[in-house]
Amino acid sequence: MTEGLRYAYAVVRDTDAPEAALDVLTALEEVPGVAGEPVVAVRHLGLAVLAGAVPAEDFDEGPLRQRLEDMAWLEQVARTHQRVVDTVGAESCVIPVRLATVCQGEEGLRRMLATGRERFASALDRLEGRVEWGVKAYAATPAPEERPAPEGPPAGTPNAPGGMSGRDYLRRRKAQRQAAERRWGDTEEGARLVHDTLSGLAERARLHPPQDPRLSGVSDRNVLNAAYLVRREDSAAFAERVGELAGRTAALRVELTGPWAPYSFTAPDETDARDGAESAGADG
């Protein structure tokens, strides 16, 4: 069927090599879409958009607007969307489409390809053979001796913490504050070193805002949240270098994720928003 609503995931080249197209479609056979639907390729003007048929009761304009307020539903859609994109990205260069992009039938998908043809083609040229690696660095939890002393009675009273005199208590508090300041300085310097070093190994780098611990579930302070565009053949060396940097200072905990489709680098201007992972909308 060519009518009905179609959910778009990503754009790839419509290659003339049958084996390349077969690789993409074979990879998607075991990856259902956001509504459990099969994902297929719709071709037009040398490009192909990967999309699936979705029900109007969830994805028509009105219901979709309401659904996007449901964070549990939105998270599930985002995870499935990313899984489809990353499955394809493992086989070929892919341009992620904005989350929750819905078109009217296959004709709507072809209009999307025609309207964005120059932008899609340019991005595919720039990103061919590249992947995205994510690196996050956190200020590691301080050792017990560096944590602030518990609040207690005013210094100099008989019940000062641990039976210490008021003078000893204040001295301890001062030493802990100084240790915390040194540790924070080491953390900031370590994060700068990680980013500067990895930027030199990548073709492009993108700094994202620090993650909100309420959303990430990580209590440690996020001091670096970056993405790096790396050639596939350089990925092993890049990951090895991240591992080396992670052991430089105990004040910094470094995490590496990827390789991913190049979500952060689809726009020619690095200041553009990361459409593939952070925005939502509909296209009729």
Number of C-alpha atoms within 10 A of each C-alpha: 6 11 12 15 22 28 30 29 29 24 26 24 22 18 13 9 8 9 10 15 18 11 13 20 17 12 15 20 11 12 17 16 23 22 15 12 15 16 24 18 20 19 19 18 11 14 19 21 28 26 26 24 27 20 13 14 10 15 24 19 16 11 12 18 16 11 15 18 10 11 10 11 11 16 12 12 18 19 13 19 25 21 19 23 25 21 18 27 23 15 14 19 22 31 27 30 23 22 23 24 19 26 25 19 18 22 15 19 27 21 15 17 23 15 11 12 18 11 13 23 18 14 19 19 11 14 21 14 14 26 25 25 23 18 21 21 25 22 23 19 15 15 9 8 11 17 14 16 16 8 9 12 12 13 16 14 13 12 14 17 18 8 11 16 16 18 11 15 20 16 12 17 18 14 15 17 16 13 17 16 12 12 20 17 13 17 23 18 13 25 26 14 14 22 23 12 14 23 18 11 18 19 12 16 23 16 15 15 10 15 16 12 12 8 7 9 9 12 13 13 16 22 21 25 19 21 28 27 26 24 18 14 11 13 20 10 11 18 17 11 15 18 14 10 19 19 12 14 15 16 21 26 22 23 15 16 12 14 20 21 27 28 25 28 27 25 18 11 8 14 12 11 16 18 17 25 17 11 13 16 13 17 16 15
